[in-house]
Amino acid sequence: MSQQTSLQEAERKVFKTTFDDGLWDLLLGCFILLFALAPLLSESLGDFWSSAVFLPFWGLVALAVSLARKHLVAPRMGVVKLGPARKGKLTRFLVVMFVMNAAALILGVVAALRSTAPGQLMTAGLGLILLIGFGIAAYLLDFGRLYVYGLLAGLAPLAGEWLYRHYHVPHHGFPLTFGITAGIMILAGLVLFARFLHNNPLPDQPTLWRDA
């Protein structure tokens, strides 16, 4: 039993190293950036197209992260080959992300159909979706920074609504609060990625596969 526990702990530690390069932080930061940029285009493009127009950008970001992982990370650290337990957690994580995006989309459609601007209930709903989604993802992936990011993302719409009501910050404060949140995540990702490259120079010999 103790040997099995040790193997599971070793597997967990190896899997957690996949988050040390900062690429997940960059990807999630670019996702949160949508909430900061879309309101700026809503008046000219409408609520739907102001979000849809960024799809090619997110595709390019995902492609860049994939290429960086393949050509910059893998030669230094090897490729993590997931075991059954981790594959199951990753599958559940993807389901959570799908549900979170679907819930946010439904909330956005409801808000767009309202004749007035989204109220505190809509704002609280968005914050709760982000907080719960990031929290579940952090638990499933053993990714501790996601708890902090979830808290920041969950508070961003509430802080934006407060700024809008008290200081008349435009677009319900979303460009400011979500922009700061995305900036923190992207900056953290860049710092982690630069540190990863510095601390892990290219080896002389090809790196073997790592099981996780």
Secondary structure by P-SEA (a helix, b strand, c coil): caaaaaaaaaaaaaaaaccccaaaaaaaaaaaccccccccccccccaaaaaaaaaaaaaaaaaaaaaaaacccccccccccccaaaaaaaaaaaaaaaaaaaaaaaaaaaaaaccccccaaaaaaaaaaaaaaaaaaaaaacccaaaaaaaaaaaaaaaaaaaaaacccccccccaaaaaaaaaaaaaaaaaaaaaaaaccccccccccccc
